[in-house]
Amino acid sequence: MPILEIKLLEGRDQEVKERLIADVTKTVSETLQVAPERVRIILYEIPLNHWAIGGKTVKENQAEKERLT
């Protein structure tokens, strides 16, 4: 039974996440030759202020980018 953990930044629509789950399930099922019902997927949505790049949170980077535009 494949178990996949996917970490992504919060803010995507539920429809997008459901499409991701369906597409990943299909690919894993076909690649590993297991029934789709055997594939488990866990989505971790990380708050923007809990994910940092270059010493600043994504939230800080977005705010800075908005100030410059």
GIGI-V492804 format. One record per residue. N is the residue number from 1. RES is the residue in three letters. SS is DSSP state (hx for helix, st for strand, lp for the rest). OMEGA is omega in whole degrees, -180 to 180 (none if undefined). Layout:
# GIGI-V492804
n=N res=RES ss=SS omega=OMEGA
n=N res=RES ss=SS omega=OMEGA
This chain:
# GIGI-V492804
n=1 res=MET ss=lp omega=177
n=2 res=PRO ss=lp omega=175
n=3 res=ILE ss=st omega=-179
n=4 res=LEU ss=st omega=174
n=5 res=GLU ss=st omega=-179
n=6 res=ILE ss=st omega=178
n=7 res=LYS ss=st omega=179
n=8 res=LEU ss=st omega=178
n=9 res=LEU ss=st omega=179
n=10 res=GLU ss=lp omega=172
n=11 res=GLY ss=lp omega=180
n=12 res=ARG ss=lp omega=178
n=13 res=ASP ss=lp omega=178
n=14 res=GLN ss=hx omega=179
n=15 res=GLU ss=hx omega=179
n=16 res=VAL ss=hx omega=180
n=17 res=LYS ss=hx omega=178
n=18 res=GLU ss=hx omega=177
n=19 res=ARG ss=hx omega=176
n=20 res=LEU ss=hx omega=180
n=21 res=ILE ss=hx omega=-180
n=22 res=ALA ss=hx omega=-178
n=23 res=ASP ss=hx omega=179
n=24 res=VAL ss=hx omega=178
n=25 res=THR ss=hx omega=-180
n=26 res=LYS ss=hx omega=-178
n=27 res=THR ss=hx omega=-180
n=28 res=VAL ss=hx omega=179
n=29 res=SER ss=hx omega=-179
n=30 res=GLU ss=hx omega=-177
n=31 res=THR ss=hx omega=-178
n=32 res=LEU ss=hx omega=180
n=33 res=GLN ss=lp omega=175
n=34 res=VAL ss=lp omega=178
n=35 res=ALA ss=lp omega=179
n=36 res=PRO ss=hx omega=-179
n=37 res=GLU ss=hx omega=180
n=38 res=ARG ss=hx omega=-177
n=39 res=VAL ss=lp omega=177
n=40 res=ARG ss=st omega=179
n=41 res=ILE ss=st omega=176
n=42 res=ILE ss=st omega=176
n=43 res=LEU ss=st omega=174
n=44 res=TYR ss=st omega=177
n=45 res=GLU ss=st omega=-176
n=46 res=ILE ss=st omega=176
n=47 res=PRO ss=lp omega=-177
n=48 res=LEU ss=hx omega=180
n=49 res=ASN ss=hx omega=176
n=50 res=HIS ss=hx omega=-178
n=51 res=TRP ss=lp omega=-176
n=52 res=ALA ss=st omega=176
n=53 res=ILE ss=st omega=178
n=54 res=GLY ss=lp omega=177
n=55 res=GLY ss=lp omega=178
n=56 res=LYS ss=st omega=177
n=57 res=THR ss=st omega=177
n=58 res=VAL ss=hx omega=179
n=59 res=LYS ss=hx omega=178
n=60 res=GLU ss=hx omega=179
n=61 res=ASN ss=hx omega=178
n=62 res=GLN ss=hx omega=180
n=63 res=ALA ss=hx omega=179
n=64 res=GLU ss=hx omega=179
n=65 res=LYS ss=hx omega=179
n=66 res=GLU ss=hx omega=178
n=67 res=ARG ss=hx omega=-178
n=68 res=LEU ss=hx omega=-180
n=69 res=THR ss=lp omega=none
